[in-house]
Amino acid sequence: MYPITIPGRVITLRELRPDDAADALAIIGDDRVTQWLSFDSRDHAAAVAMIEGAVTRAQLAPRTEYYLAVADAEDRMIGFARLGLTGHQAAKLGYAINADHWGHGYATDAARTIIDYGFQELRLHRITAAIGPDNAASIAIANRLGMQYEGRLRDHVFTNGAWRDSLLYSILAREWIQAAG
Ligand SMILES: CC(C)(COP(=O)(O)OP(=O)(O)OC[C@H]1O[C@@H](n2cnc3c(N)ncnc32)[C@H](O)[C@@H]1OP(=O)(O)O)[C@@H](O)C(=O)NCCC(=O)NCCS
């Protein structure tokens, strides 16, 4: 399943491309964004490597990672959404939006779109998101999309020089499909 394009309501999810490197760097090189992620800010070379790695992994069969660009109406990368397949019909969800574009509903749309793809097309059973306890915006997104709080993962990630807990949220296929119907 490569390449894929998934239209959302206001954004489009599409494969990452080498010419996204500068826009990717504006996201993963920005401390406003990475303070909430499981890695520290990265430089241009790391952004290029990140895209190369994602493009390579996207073409493996079977595909176990959907690391997609969140593109605006001009096809410009303003964020990313990721489903990493783990175990049996399960996936971990991740997303980030360029800080200059926060507050417009883009992450909600991106997360909704990739979750729907996961359940409807990939036939997943369970999707989880591990969110920093202070990340109110991401917790709001998980709640709005109907994800349920499962518990606290202690010292789940080492980021910004310290161990950080995560709050684990999940949603099951039957819950998603029931809410959509
Ligand atoms: C989390 C993130 C992706 C949200 O992106 P966004 O496009 O601004 O999100 P949206 O506009 O779709 O929705 C944000 C929601 O959080 C709410 N929100 C934003 N800041 C908030 C805050 N400080 N406190 C409480 N709620 C907040 C908004 O009101 C909105 O909820 P609503 O639609 O119910 O009103 C963005 O802030 C980001 O990239 N953060 C850094 C990376 C990150 O945290 N990724 C997730 C890791 S689990």
The ligand as an SDF file (V2000), in Angstrom:
LIG
                    3D

 48 50  0  0  0  0  0  0  0  0999 V2000
   -1.1390   18.7010   20.0460 C   0  0  0  0  0  0  0  0  0  0  0  0
   -1.1160   19.3910   18.6840 C   0  0  0  0  0  0  0  0  0  0  0  0
   -0.8090   18.3510   17.6170 C   0  0  0  0  0  0  0  0  0  0  0  0
   -2.4770   20.0490   18.4580 C   0  0  0  0  0  0  0  0  0  0  0  0
   -2.4980   20.6250   17.1550 O   0  0  0  0  0  0  0  0  0  0  0  0
   -3.6690   21.6420   16.7080 P   0  0  0  0  0  0  0  0  0  0  0  0
   -3.7720   21.5610   15.2320 O   0  0  0  0  0  0  0  0  0  0  0  0
   -3.4440   22.9530   17.3280 O   0  0  0  0  0  0  0  0  0  0  0  0
   -4.9250   20.9120   17.4080 O   0  0  0  0  0  0  0  0  0  0  0  0
   -6.4630   21.2110   17.1410 P   0  0  0  0  0  0  0  0  0  0  0  0
   -6.6170   22.6370   16.7430 O   0  0  0  0  0  0  0  0  0  0  0  0
   -7.0030   20.1590   16.2460 O   0  0  0  0  0  0  0  0  0  0  0  0
   -7.1040   20.9200   18.5720 O   0  0  0  0  0  0  0  0  0  0  0  0
   -6.4560   21.2860   19.7330 C   0  0  0  0  0  0  0  0  0  0  0  0
   -7.4300   21.0820   20.8660 C   0  0  0  0  0  0  0  0  0  0  0  0
   -6.7070   21.3080   22.0650 O   0  0  0  0  0  0  0  0  0  0  0  0
   -7.2820   22.3850   22.7410 C   0  0  0  0  0  0  0  0  0  0  0  0
   -6.1690   23.0850   23.3580 N   0  0  0  0  0  0  0  0  0  0  0  0
   -5.1590   23.7060   22.7520 C   0  0  0  0  0  0  0  0  0  0  0  0
   -4.3220   24.2020   23.6630 N   0  0  0  0  0  0  0  0  0  0  0  0
   -4.8240   23.8560   24.8630 C   0  0  0  0  0  0  0  0  0  0  0  0
   -4.4300   24.0780   26.1850 C   0  0  0  0  0  0  0  0  0  0  0  0
   -3.3080   24.7230   26.4620 N   0  0  0  0  0  0  0  0  0  0  0  0
   -5.2080   23.6090   27.1660 N   0  0  0  0  0  0  0  0  0  0  0  0
   -6.3370   22.9120   26.8940 C   0  0  0  0  0  0  0  0  0  0  0  0
   -6.7580   22.6540   25.6590 N   0  0  0  0  0  0  0  0  0  0  0  0
   -6.0030   23.1340   24.6510 C   0  0  0  0  0  0  0  0  0  0  0  0
   -7.9900   23.1850   21.7140 C   0  0  0  0  0  0  0  0  0  0  0  0
   -9.0070   23.9770   22.3070 O   0  0  0  0  0  0  0  0  0  0  0  0
   -8.5460   22.0860   20.8390 C   0  0  0  0  0  0  0  0  0  0  0  0
   -9.6490   21.4530   21.4260 O   0  0  0  0  0  0  0  0  0  0  0  0
  -11.1260   21.7640   20.9380 P   0  0  0  0  0  0  0  0  0  0  0  0
  -11.1390   21.5480   19.4640 O   0  0  0  0  0  0  0  0  0  0  0  0
  -11.9600   20.7880   21.6950 O   0  0  0  0  0  0  0  0  0  0  0  0
  -11.3460   23.1960   21.3020 O   0  0  0  0  0  0  0  0  0  0  0  0
   -0.0560   20.5330   18.6260 C   0  0  0  0  0  0  0  0  0  0  0  0
   -0.2280   21.3580   19.7320 O   0  0  0  0  0  0  0  0  0  0  0  0
    1.3550   19.9960   18.5840 C   0  0  0  0  0  0  0  0  0  0  0  0
    1.9250   19.7630   17.5170 O   0  0  0  0  0  0  0  0  0  0  0  0
    1.9380   19.8180   19.7770 N   0  0  0  0  0  0  0  0  0  0  0  0
    3.2740   19.2990   19.8700 C   0  0  0  0  0  0  0  0  0  0  0  0
    3.3570   17.8390   19.4580 C   0  0  0  0  0  0  0  0  0  0  0  0
    2.3900   16.9750   20.2490 C   0  0  0  0  0  0  0  0  0  0  0  0
    2.0700   17.2600   21.3790 O   0  0  0  0  0  0  0  0  0  0  0  0
    1.9460   15.8780   19.6110 N   0  0  0  0  0  0  0  0  0  0  0  0
    1.0840   14.9340   20.2700 C   0  0  0  0  0  0  0  0  0  0  0  0
    1.9180   14.0020   21.0740 C   0  0  0  0  0  0  0  0  0  0  0  0
    0.8860   12.8080   21.9330 S   0  0  0  0  0  0  0  0  0  0  0  0
  1  2  1  0
  2  3  1  0
  2  4  1  0
  2 36  1  0
  4  5  1  0
  5  6  1  0
  6  7  2  0
  6  8  1  0
  6  9  1  0
  9 10  1  0
 10 11  2  0
 10 12  1  0
 10 13  1  0
 13 14  1  0
 14 15  1  0
 15 16  1  0
 15 30  1  0
 16 17  1  0
 17 18  1  0
 17 28  1  0
 18 19  1  0
 18 27  1  0
 19 20  2  0
 20 21  1  0
 21 22  1  0
 21 27  2  0
 22 23  1  0
 22 24  2  0
 24 25  1  0
 25 26  2  0
 26 27  1  0
 28 29  1  0
 28 30  1  0
 30 31  1  0
 31 32  1  0
 32 33  2  0
 32 34  1  0
 32 35  1  0
 36 37  1  0
 36 38  1  0
 38 39  2  0
 38 40  1  0
 40 41  1  0
 41 42  1  0
 42 43  1  0
 43 44  2  0
 43 45  1  0
 45 46  1  0
 46 47  1  0
 47 48  1  0
M  END
$$$$
